[in-house]
Amino acid sequence: MPPRTFNFAVGRTNPETFPVERMQRAASAAIAREFEELTDYPGKLGHPGLRAVMARRESEREGVAVDPDRIALTNGSMQAVTLTAEALTRPGDTVICEEFTYVGTIGAYRSLGIDMQGLPVDGDGMRVDLLEAKLAELGEARRPKFIYALTTYQNPTGATMPVERRRRLIDVAERHGIPIVEDNCYGDVHFDGEKPPALFALSDYAGIVYLCSLSKILAPGMRLGYLYAQPPLFESILARRHDAGANTFAAATVAELYRDDVWELTEELNGHLKVKKNLVVEGLGNELSDVCAWSNPAGGLFVWVRYPTDVDADRLARSAAERGVFFAPGSNFHIDGAPVPYLRLAFGHVPDADIREGIPILARCIREARTSNAAREFEGLFDEVGQDT
Ligand SMILES: Cc1ncc(COP(=O)(O)O)c(C=O)c1O
């Protein structure tokens, strides 16, 4: 038998709840109806049916009208992350983002030669209160070309920015004429409570570029995401596009899947993901409450864990891997790759039984990787007591 593994490393969805039959029926109907479109290229905007469904979804979720002709389908939202950065920057330009952010974005920005300037993150997301000081510090010469913000269920921390902070972010950006790229990749993976509106729903500022994805709520293998923006930004981003458009077959299938209702399936899948999130949080509570702190996010696919500074991170990763437990080290998400005492647990793809079994193993590894028995030197996930983050 292959060795048992508990893979909390990558943000993926739940194979157990994939809507196999519904997707088969949708694909079959899409082919029968749209085979002629499949013999053509999709173009810069992509499948009109899916754009209409996504416009409806955004409009129902955010409470404002959304024009499907301002939506362009992309090959996952990652293509939108890259296209936007290509359109708005040249090598050496500066972008402001959260100090901890999505590792894929860090990689893309690095390869475009972008100078990433981080703002710290707390339980309410990006520290927007520090934004103006950061702009002053950068000065005119390094004026950021845009601000990249993960406002809802931030990857990796799970934090959601409250509405007042969102308004302040828009206000500062608009006053300085700096575009904001809001990446709402996890927006629909929602478990509890009210969700604040997306930035575009709070303001008419034409500098807001909004990115979203079907990867996290449905399946990353579909490679469907989109960007939504106003002119002239929308056109200037799409001017960078030379791939003849996003996959019509995937788009037509998902448009059919969601034709009558987006939310029923979404809520069904979220119910199962919430169980997994709770299993992680309860497991950590049973095992590590004297030494660690962690998030309990209202949505998204990750729990962010802070461990004591005396943990030897290499030893932790090694001993966990030897016992089949995999996680993403916090340094992966730090814009400078700093060795921070955090790790991220992605729970979406892990069977419930493996979460129950895997968290105690991880907890043992964390304890064994400590080099002292000192009491915990911090209270919360983000406070600075004794920390160098
Ligand atoms: C914040 C964020 N943005 C974008 C992406 C890219 O996702 P996709 O290209 O599958 O839509 C991810 C994937 O993990 C992510 O976490």
The ligand as an SDF file (V2000), in Angstrom:
LIG
                    3D

 16 16  0  0  0  0  0  0  0  0999 V2000
   -5.8510   34.9790   -4.7270 C   0  0  0  0  0  0  0  0  0  0  0  0
   -5.7880   34.1170   -5.9350 C   0  0  0  0  0  0  0  0  0  0  0  0
   -5.8980   34.6730   -7.1400 N   0  0  0  0  0  0  0  0  0  0  0  0
   -5.8520   33.9420   -8.2610 C   0  0  0  0  0  0  0  0  0  0  0  0
   -5.6790   32.5750   -8.2050 C   0  0  0  0  0  0  0  0  0  0  0  0
   -5.6100   31.8250   -9.4880 C   0  0  0  0  0  0  0  0  0  0  0  0
   -6.6610   30.9390   -9.6130 O   0  0  0  0  0  0  0  0  0  0  0  0
   -7.2610   30.4620  -11.0110 P   0  0  0  0  0  0  0  0  0  0  0  0
   -6.3090   30.8630  -12.0880 O   0  0  0  0  0  0  0  0  0  0  0  0
   -7.3760   28.9970  -10.8960 O   0  0  0  0  0  0  0  0  0  0  0  0
   -8.5740   31.1680  -11.1320 O   0  0  0  0  0  0  0  0  0  0  0  0
   -5.5510   31.9340   -6.9690 C   0  0  0  0  0  0  0  0  0  0  0  0
   -5.3560   30.4790   -6.8720 C   0  0  0  0  0  0  0  0  0  0  0  0
   -5.0030   29.9250   -5.8650 O   0  0  0  0  0  0  0  0  0  0  0  0
   -5.6090   32.7310   -5.8060 C   0  0  0  0  0  0  0  0  0  0  0  0
   -5.4990   32.2040   -4.5860 O   0  0  0  0  0  0  0  0  0  0  0  0
  1  2  1  0
  2  3  1  0
  2 15  2  0
  3  4  2  0
  4  5  1  0
  5  6  1  0
  5 12  2  0
  6  7  1  0
  7  8  1  0
  8  9  2  0
  8 10  1  0
  8 11  1  0
 12 13  1  0
 12 15  1  0
 13 14  2  0
 15 16  1  0
M  END
$$$$
